[in-house]
């Protein structure tokens, strides 16, 4: 048994009403919903009583409610009859309710067919020969014999919560207590759907100030509310709201839960959740830009790296197996270099070593970022000095300063 509600212009209200009677709902059109009402006899009684209960629940005078043995028959009855109908005969309904193609409508008009009953009375073989599959299907709709499953509506998986406070909060402890309750509620919904979260989005509406927004990316999907609350606490210790909080909006991004397979003979590493808390504490001490994994930038500038989150870090260059290694100095000591007229270095003085340059190779010039204020240009030489050995020296062309980059092993 299927029920249909037809009322123009208020689809959310129709869905809400249908959801009161059944979780199996199809949004047939913006003004029509159909849903499964099998098993409601024990609650509301016979089909007429079920239809009356639906009509009272919807509360719209113009709404039409129909109950039939299949979804399409219920839809056509609700669209074609006013008020409440139960297992109504469809023969008197106008043919345009079938919503066939223009060719089908022209053929029906030429044949003088105007109602469901007139179409149902035609011989099926003749319909199949002249109108094909569409005609056969529409004739079965007119007879009310099409059986199909509902095209169930799926609620968007949004896991969020909001709280509007009676009194604004300006202390961290009561704010964290409220966030703990909200995290618990949203995580419980995630657990019910078999999901976890890998991102926390928190927005707080402040009193006479701009909204305060926090976004935390978790290293692995989790449902551990204690870990999430601790990360929020550490973040707000560093970036506290600038005014009392009036509203809180919390949203968790759903993700597939993490599955791990531990080996019997492999050492177990630290839990990712505990590691993230430790990293958050380190970020508070040394700054977020100094914590993570170094990633090589796409530039020829030496030592051009940036720190990225450990979960996002990737090896951007293949491992090398050098036969001749340069041992770099950090930081590179400055040097004084004497050159001949054509720029070839002749002698060097530095804290690493000093003396005449016995042999040299170069220069290798490089530059970049000329379109920004951080433009750079440099020249590098490989030199041999008795006190140092074979070394790499470089010149900052813009500042005309020399450095000893390192020595070769």
VOKEKE-736015 format. One record per residue (C-alpha): residue in three letters; residue number from 0; chain; z, y, x. Coordinates in Angstrom, 3 decimals. Example, Ala and Ser with C-alpha at 12.3 -4.5 7.8 and 13.67 -1.06 7.14 Angstrom:
   type   seq   mol          Z          Y          X
    ALA     0     A      7.800     -4.500     12.300
    SER     1     A      7.140     -1.060     13.670
END
This chain:
   type   seq   mol          Z          Y          X
    UNK     0     A      0.000      0.000      0.000
    UNK     1     A     -1.001      3.416      1.334
    UNK     2     A     -0.100      6.898      0.147
    UNK     3     A     -2.131     10.069      0.606
    UNK     4     A     -1.105     13.723      0.268
    UNK     5     A     -3.816     16.346     -0.213
    UNK     6     A     -2.822     20.019     -0.127
    UNK     7     A     -4.845     22.837      1.409
    UNK     8     A     -3.720     24.821      4.436
    UNK     9     A     -0.380     23.332      5.490
    UNK    10     A     -0.900     20.297      7.722
    UNK    11     A      2.492     20.494      9.565
    UNK    12     A      4.313     20.384      6.209
    UNK    13     A      2.244     17.384      5.115
    UNK    14     A      2.990     15.547      8.368
    UNK    15     A      6.703     16.352      8.067
    UNK    16     A      6.782     15.022      4.512
    UNK    17     A      4.888     11.851      5.444
    UNK    18     A      7.198     11.288      8.405
    UNK    19     A     10.134     11.175      6.007
    UNK    20     A      8.636      8.048      4.409
    UNK    21     A      6.778      6.292      7.252
    UNK    22     A      6.197      6.493     11.026
    UNK    23     A      2.588      5.296     10.542
    UNK    24     A      0.674      8.485      9.733
    UNK    25     A     -3.003      9.423      9.970
    UNK    26     A     -4.156     13.045      9.962
    UNK    27     A     -7.379     12.489      8.053
    UNK    28     A     -8.303     16.192      7.857
    UNK    29     A     -6.538     19.586      8.095
    UNK    30     A     -5.508     19.261      4.422
    UNK    31     A     -5.007     15.502      4.071
    UNK    32     A     -2.646     12.897      5.508
    UNK    33     A     -2.452      9.204      4.653
    UNK    34     A      0.428      6.896      5.589
    UNK    35     A      1.681      3.354      5.152
    UNK    36     A      4.313      2.952      2.403
    UNK    37     A      4.631     -0.831      2.402
    UNK    38     A      8.241     -1.941      2.081
    UNK    39     A      9.498      1.197      0.305
    UNK    40     A      9.983     -0.645     -2.995
    UNK    41     A     13.517     -1.587     -1.990
    UNK    42     A     14.362      2.086     -1.448
    UNK    43     A     12.417      3.986     -4.112
    UNK    44     A     11.274      1.321     -6.594
    UNK    45     A      7.762      0.643     -7.909
    UNK    46     A      4.636      2.546     -6.711
    UNK    47     A      4.970      5.195     -9.447
    UNK    48     A      8.507      5.980     -8.321
    UNK    49     A      7.403      6.123     -4.681
    UNK    50     A      4.651      8.609     -5.606
    UNK    51     A      7.135     10.753     -7.557
    UNK    52     A      9.500     10.775     -4.576
    UNK    53     A      6.675     11.945     -2.322
    UNK    54     A      5.697     14.679     -4.794
    UNK    55     A      9.283     15.951     -5.016
    UNK    56     A      9.601     15.898     -1.248
    UNK    57     A      6.429     17.878     -0.577
    UNK    58     A      7.448     20.649     -3.003
    UNK    59     A      3.930     22.118     -3.398
    UNK    60     A      2.585     22.436     -6.930
    UNK    61     A     -1.041     22.179     -5.835
    UNK    62     A     -0.431     19.001     -3.812
    UNK    63     A     -2.064     15.804     -5.023
    UNK    64     A     -0.418     12.455     -4.266
    UNK    65     A     -2.216      9.117     -4.576
    UNK    66     A     -1.219      5.531     -3.826
    UNK    67     A     -3.838      2.791     -3.395
    UNK    68     A     -4.393     -0.577     -1.749
    UNK    69     A     -6.303      0.833      1.228
    UNK    70     A     -6.342      4.189      3.083
    UNK    71     A     -9.814      5.350      1.982
    UNK    72     A     -9.171      4.660     -1.691
    UNK    73     A     -5.944      6.670     -1.483
    UNK    74     A     -7.761      9.567      0.232
    UNK    75     A    -10.539      9.692     -2.358
    UNK    76     A     -8.075      9.502     -5.255
    UNK    77     A     -5.956     12.336     -3.823
    UNK    78     A     -9.033     14.517     -3.287
    UNK    79     A    -10.561     13.726     -6.663
    UNK    80     A     -7.579     13.742     -9.064
    UNK    81     A     -4.811     16.286     -9.664
    UNK    82     A     -1.124     15.416     -9.658
    UNK    83     A      0.057     11.861     -9.060
    UNK    84     A     -2.199      8.798     -9.281
    UNK    85     A     -1.403      5.155     -8.562
    UNK    86     A     -4.168      2.580     -8.101
    UNK    87     A     -6.535      4.818    -10.032
    UNK    88     A    -10.091      3.801    -10.930
    UNK    89     A    -12.544      5.689     -8.700
    UNK    90     A    -15.648      5.320    -10.921
    UNK    91     A    -15.526      8.887    -12.286
    UNK    92     A    -15.199     10.631     -8.927
    UNK    93     A    -18.127     12.847     -7.833
    UNK    94     A    -20.301     11.380     -5.128
    UNK    95     A    -19.895     14.296     -2.690
    UNK    96     A    -16.367     13.068     -1.873
    UNK    97     A    -17.939     10.254      0.174
    UNK    98     A    -19.293     12.876      2.607
    UNK    99     A    -22.480     11.016      3.439
    UNK   100     A    -25.372     12.318      5.513
    UNK   101     A    -27.909     14.843      4.096
    UNK   102     A    -30.524     12.068      3.791
    UNK   103     A    -28.102      9.967      1.736
    UNK   104     A    -27.323     12.943     -0.522
    UNK   105     A    -31.037     13.639     -1.115
    UNK   106     A    -31.701     10.005     -2.028
    UNK   107     A    -28.786      9.922     -4.444
    UNK   108     A    -29.939     13.129     -6.094
    UNK   109     A    -33.505     11.764     -6.440
    UNK   110     A    -32.187      8.559     -8.001
    UNK   111     A    -29.886     10.432    -10.387
    UNK   112     A    -26.695      8.885     -8.907
    UNK   113     A    -23.766     11.288     -9.396
    UNK   114     A    -20.517      9.247     -9.373
    UNK   115     A    -18.757      6.499     -7.487
    UNK   116     A    -19.232      4.118    -10.424
    UNK   117     A    -22.987      4.660    -10.556
    UNK   118     A    -23.309      3.981     -6.800
    UNK   119     A    -21.107      0.874     -7.062
    UNK   120     A    -23.316     -0.508     -9.849
    UNK   121     A    -26.469     -0.532     -7.671
    UNK   122     A    -27.546     -3.907     -6.191
    UNK   123     A    -26.152     -4.269     -2.627
    UNK   124     A    -29.364     -5.840     -1.278
    UNK   125     A    -31.433     -2.902     -2.509
    UNK   126     A    -28.962     -0.425     -0.953
    UNK   127     A    -29.141     -2.255      2.385
    UNK   128     A    -32.968     -2.319      2.309
    UNK   129     A    -33.395      1.362      1.456
    UNK   130     A    -30.334      3.102      2.987
    UNK   131     A    -29.274      0.818      5.820
    UNK   132     A    -25.756      0.457      7.172
    UNK   133     A    -24.654      3.873      5.955
    UNK   134     A    -25.546      3.063      2.383
    UNK   135     A    -23.756     -0.294      2.480
    UNK   136     A    -20.614      1.288      3.917
    UNK   137     A    -20.559      4.186      1.432
    UNK   138     A    -21.062      1.766     -1.478
    UNK   139     A    -18.052     -0.236     -0.293
    UNK   140     A    -16.074      3.028     -0.136
    UNK   141     A    -17.110      3.782     -3.702
    UNK   142     A    -15.856      0.381     -4.852
    UNK   143     A    -12.564      0.887     -2.970
    UNK   144     A    -12.878     -2.349     -0.993
    UNK   145     A    -12.930     -1.045      2.617
    UNK   146     A     -9.954     -2.341      4.580
    UNK   147     A     -9.133     -0.688      7.892
    UNK   148     A     -6.229      0.257     10.125
    UNK   149     A     -4.821      3.786     10.131
    UNK   150     A     -5.885      6.063     12.994
    UNK   151     A     -2.323      6.873     13.882
    UNK   152     A     -1.378     10.334     15.073
    UNK   153     A      0.342     10.451     18.451
    UNK   154     A      3.001     13.057     19.103
    UNK   155     A      2.507     14.900     22.406
    UNK   156     A      4.963     13.636     24.996
    UNK   157     A      6.869     16.837     25.673
    UNK   158     A     10.378     16.499     26.972
    UNK   159     A     12.061     19.846     26.640
    UNK   160     A     15.188     21.469     25.300
    UNK   161     A     16.327     25.005     24.659
    UNK   162     A     19.675     26.600     23.965
    UNK   163     A     20.340     30.049     22.563
    UNK   164     A     23.824     31.119     23.557
    UNK   165     A     26.206     32.959     21.260
    UNK   166     A     27.777     34.680     24.272
    UNK   167     A     25.848     35.296     27.476
    UNK   168     A     26.931     33.352     30.579
    UNK   169     A     27.380     35.101     33.917
    UNK   170     A     29.227     32.358     35.829
    UNK   171     A     27.629     29.363     37.508
    UNK   172     A     30.135     26.678     36.424
    UNK   173     A     29.722     27.031     32.623
    UNK   174     A     25.965     27.355     33.129
    UNK   175     A     25.879     24.064     35.054
    UNK   176     A     27.980     22.392     32.359
    UNK   177     A     25.437     23.383     29.736
    UNK   178     A     22.542     22.293     31.953
    UNK   179     A     24.234     18.918     32.417
    UNK   180     A     24.238     18.356     28.648
    UNK   181     A     20.610     19.413     28.329
    UNK   182     A     19.510     17.181     31.211
    UNK   183     A     21.330     14.241     29.659
    UNK   184     A     19.634     14.726     26.282
    UNK   185     A     16.124     15.081     27.708
    UNK   186     A     16.569     12.176     30.153
    UNK   187     A     17.726      9.985     27.282
    UNK   188     A     14.434     10.692     25.487
    UNK   189     A     12.544      9.929     28.681
    UNK   190     A     14.389      6.628     29.035
    UNK   191     A     13.594      5.747     25.395
    UNK   192     A      9.868      6.157     26.152
    UNK   193     A     10.097      4.247     29.437
    UNK   194     A      9.413      7.317     31.562
    UNK   195     A     11.052      9.244     34.397
    UNK   196     A     10.505     12.769     35.736
    UNK   197     A      9.275     14.234     39.012
    UNK   198     A      9.471     17.943     38.159
    UNK   199     A     12.110     20.194     36.592
    UNK   200     A     11.089     23.511     35.051
    UNK   201     A     13.936     25.833     34.125
    UNK   202     A     13.546     29.283     32.590
    UNK   203     A     16.497     31.498     31.718
    UNK   204     A     16.211     34.594     29.557
    UNK   205     A     18.500     37.223     31.022
    UNK   206     A     20.329     40.133     29.509
    UNK   207     A     18.356     43.329     30.172
    UNK   208     A     16.422     41.723     33.046
    UNK   209     A     13.299     39.692     33.678
    UNK   210     A     13.340     35.947     33.067
    UNK   211     A     14.672     33.802     35.894
    UNK   212     A     12.452     30.773     36.593
    UNK   213     A     13.072     27.724     38.783
    UNK   214     A     10.657     24.862     39.471
    UNK   215     A     11.926     21.820     41.398
    UNK   216     A      9.544     19.098     42.565
    UNK   217     A     11.367     15.815     43.075
    UNK   218     A     10.280     13.435     45.871
    UNK   219     A     10.202     10.421     43.531
    UNK   220     A     10.406     10.008     39.731
    UNK   221     A     14.026      9.644     38.675
    UNK   222     A     16.391      9.723     35.692
    UNK   223     A     19.502     10.441     37.756
    UNK   224     A     20.976     13.514     36.052
    UNK   225     A     23.639     13.956     38.740
    UNK   226     A     20.966     14.331     41.412
    UNK   227     A     18.951     16.772     39.298
    UNK   228     A     22.042     18.831     38.481
    UNK   229     A     23.061     18.987     42.143
    UNK   230     A     19.578     20.161     43.151
    UNK   231     A     19.690     22.860     40.484
    UNK   232     A     23.107     23.935     41.706
    UNK   233     A     21.936     24.238     45.312
    UNK   234     A     18.848     26.168     44.216
    UNK   235     A     20.869     28.589     42.093
    UNK   236     A     23.342     29.095     44.914
    UNK   237     A     20.412     30.453     46.909
    UNK   238     A     18.569     32.169     44.017
    UNK   239     A     21.171     33.074     41.412
    UNK   240     A     20.231     34.827     38.132
    UNK   241     A     20.453     38.598     38.479
    UNK   242     A     22.058     39.099     35.042
    UNK   243     A     23.965     37.125     32.386
    UNK   244     A     21.986     34.313     30.748
    UNK   245     A     21.179     34.530     27.013
    UNK   246     A     18.723     31.620     26.515
    UNK   247     A     17.891     28.486     28.494
    UNK   248     A     14.574     26.627     28.385
    UNK   249     A     14.461     23.265     30.179
    UNK   250     A     11.408     21.026     30.532
    UNK   251     A     10.981     17.772     32.457
    UNK   252     A      7.542     16.564     33.482
    UNK   253     A      7.119     12.881     32.496
    UNK   254     A      6.020     10.406     35.167
    UNK   255     A      5.908      6.654     35.665
    UNK   256     A      9.251      5.278     36.891
    UNK   257     A      9.559      4.368     40.542
    UNK   258     A      9.484      0.674     41.401
    UNK   259     A     10.534     -0.550     44.838
    UNK   260     A     10.341     -3.978     46.420
    UNK   261     A     12.884     -4.441     49.192
    UNK   262     A     12.136     -6.866     52.009
    UNK   263     A     14.696     -9.420     53.122
    UNK   264     A     14.204     -8.662     56.810
    UNK   265     A     13.468     -4.919     56.649
    UNK   266     A     16.173     -2.304     57.204
    UNK   267     A     16.887     -0.299     54.075
    UNK   268     A     16.277      3.433     54.317
    UNK   269     A     18.217      6.199     52.593
    UNK   270     A     17.779      6.644     48.860
    UNK   271     A     15.124      9.321     48.220
    UNK   272     A     17.423     11.136     45.764
    UNK   273     A     20.250     11.423     48.316
    UNK   274     A     17.773     12.435     51.014
    UNK   275     A     16.448     15.248     48.795
    UNK   276     A     19.970     16.601     48.284
    UNK   277     A     20.518     16.571     52.047
    UNK   278     A     17.224     18.402     52.603
    UNK   279     A     18.173     20.965     49.954
    UNK   280     A     21.396     21.681     51.797
    UNK   281     A     19.513     22.041     55.069
    UNK   282     A     17.069     24.462     53.419
    UNK   283     A     19.998     26.655     52.451
    UNK   284     A     21.085     26.801     56.104
    UNK   285     A     17.798     27.282     57.955
    UNK   286     A     15.398     28.493     55.241
    UNK   287     A     12.897     26.579     53.136
    UNK   288     A     10.003     27.512     55.443
    UNK   289     A     11.647     25.628     58.323
    UNK   290     A     12.202     22.278     56.596
    UNK   291     A      9.591     19.605     56.015
    UNK   292     A      6.780     17.985     57.943
    UNK   293     A      4.358     19.975     60.129
    UNK   294     A      0.785     20.049     58.886
    UNK   295     A     -2.070     21.149     61.128
    UNK   296     A     -4.067     24.091     59.740
    UNK   297     A     -7.847     24.152     59.645
    UNK   298     A     -8.256     26.631     62.508
    UNK   299     A     -8.856     26.661     66.263
    UNK   300     A     -5.751     28.765     66.858
    UNK   301     A     -3.298     26.806     69.040
    UNK   302     A     -0.079     25.624     67.412
    UNK   303     A     -1.287     26.742     63.961
    UNK   304     A      0.879     24.600     61.698
    UNK   305     A      2.820     25.016     58.503
    UNK   306     A      5.751     23.145     57.050
    UNK   307     A      5.095     21.133     53.900
    UNK   308     A      7.303     19.034     51.673
    UNK   309     A      7.884     15.566     53.069
    UNK   310     A      6.381     13.895     50.005
    UNK   311     A      3.209     15.967     50.405
    UNK   312     A      2.848     15.695     54.164
    UNK   313     A     -0.279     13.990     55.440
    UNK   314     A     -1.788     13.282     58.800
    UNK   315     A     -4.714     15.698     59.007
    UNK   316     A     -6.068     14.449     62.323
    UNK   317     A     -6.560     10.956     63.778
    UNK   318     A     -4.149      9.659     66.402
    UNK   319     A     -5.357     10.175     69.956
    UNK   320     A     -4.986      8.035     73.068
    UNK   321     A     -5.482     10.507     75.920
    UNK   322     A     -6.024      9.306     79.458
    UNK   323     A     -5.034     12.688     80.878
    UNK   324     A     -2.142     14.392     79.060
    UNK   325     A     -1.153     18.066     78.983
    UNK   326     A      2.597     18.561     78.988
    UNK   327     A      3.043     21.851     77.112
    UNK   328     A      5.796     24.377     77.816
    UNK   329     A      7.754     25.647     74.796
    UNK   330     A      7.782     28.615     74.801
    UNK   331     A      4.941     29.268     77.221
    UNK   332     A      6.275     31.333     80.177
    UNK   333     A      4.458     34.567     80.959
    UNK   334     A      2.579     34.919     84.233
    UNK   335     A      0.870     37.480     86.425
    UNK   336     A     -2.679     36.570     87.400
    UNK   337     A     -4.986     38.303     89.874
    UNK   338     A     -8.682     37.927     89.153
    UNK   339     A    -11.914     38.783     90.890
    UNK   340     A    -14.356     41.283     89.420
    UNK   341     A    -16.061     38.676     87.188
    UNK   342     A    -12.709     37.570     85.736
    UNK   343     A    -12.216     34.370     87.736
    UNK   344     A     -8.466     33.840     88.498
    UNK   345     A     -7.555     33.872     92.199
    UNK   346     A     -3.747     33.904     92.364
    UNK   347     A     -0.828     33.341     89.959
    UNK   348     A      2.871     34.238     89.890
    UNK   349     A      5.182     32.733     87.268
    UNK   350     A      8.595     31.161     86.787
    UNK   351     A      6.921     27.731     86.903
    UNK   352     A      5.379     28.305     90.292
    UNK   353     A      3.341     30.769     92.309
    UNK   354     A      0.504     30.669     94.804
    UNK   355     A     -3.213     30.841     95.376
    UNK   356     A     -5.469     29.084     92.915
    UNK   357     A     -7.270     26.330     94.852
    UNK   358     A     -9.714     25.382     92.091
    UNK   359     A    -10.366     26.394     88.500
    UNK   360     A    -12.499     25.517     85.467
    UNK   361     A    -13.254     27.705     82.481
    UNK   362     A    -13.038     29.945     80.675
    UNK   363     A    -12.887     28.447     77.177
    UNK   364     A    -12.901     31.308     74.682
    UNK   365     A    -11.685     31.127     71.101
    UNK   366     A    -10.883     33.657     68.390
    UNK   367     A    -10.240     33.809     64.695
    UNK   368     A     -8.739     35.554     61.681
    UNK   369     A    -10.768     38.653     62.534
    UNK   370     A    -10.905     39.543     58.829
    UNK   371     A     -7.095     39.906     58.661
    UNK   372     A     -4.397     41.900     60.428
    UNK   373     A     -3.479     38.761     62.389
    UNK   374     A     -6.743     38.584     64.366
    UNK   375     A     -6.494     36.775     67.720
    UNK   376     A     -8.665     36.138     70.778
    UNK   377     A     -7.866     34.121     73.901
    UNK   378     A     -9.344     32.546     77.004
    UNK   379     A     -8.095     29.380     78.693
    UNK   380     A     -8.506     28.121     82.257
    UNK   381     A     -7.569     24.901     84.023
    UNK   382     A     -6.311     25.775     87.507
    UNK   383     A     -4.943     23.924     90.507
    UNK   384     A     -2.018     25.519     92.334
    UNK   385     A     -0.130     23.809     95.140
    UNK   386     A      3.296     24.733     93.696
    UNK   387     A      2.434     23.644     90.148
    UNK   388     A     -0.336     21.082     90.365
    UNK   389     A     -3.071     21.140     87.745
    UNK   390     A     -2.102     23.471     84.907
    UNK   391     A     -3.533     25.189     81.857
    UNK   392     A     -3.233     28.994     81.749
    UNK   393     A     -4.342     31.314     78.944
    UNK   394     A     -4.936     35.020     78.450
    UNK   395     A     -4.270     36.974     75.254
    UNK   396     A     -7.394     39.133     75.413
    UNK   397     A     -6.146     41.827     73.024
    UNK   398     A     -2.829     42.363     74.850
    UNK   399     A     -4.157     41.389     78.299
    UNK   400     A     -1.225     39.072     78.933
    UNK   401     A     -1.269     35.718     80.739
    UNK   402     A      0.762     32.579     80.006
    UNK   403     A      1.213     29.133     81.528
    UNK   404     A      0.541     26.746     78.660
    UNK   405     A      1.503     23.513     80.460
    UNK   406     A      0.855     21.140     83.311
    UNK   407     A     -1.229     17.966     83.404
    UNK   408     A      0.387     14.620     84.078
END
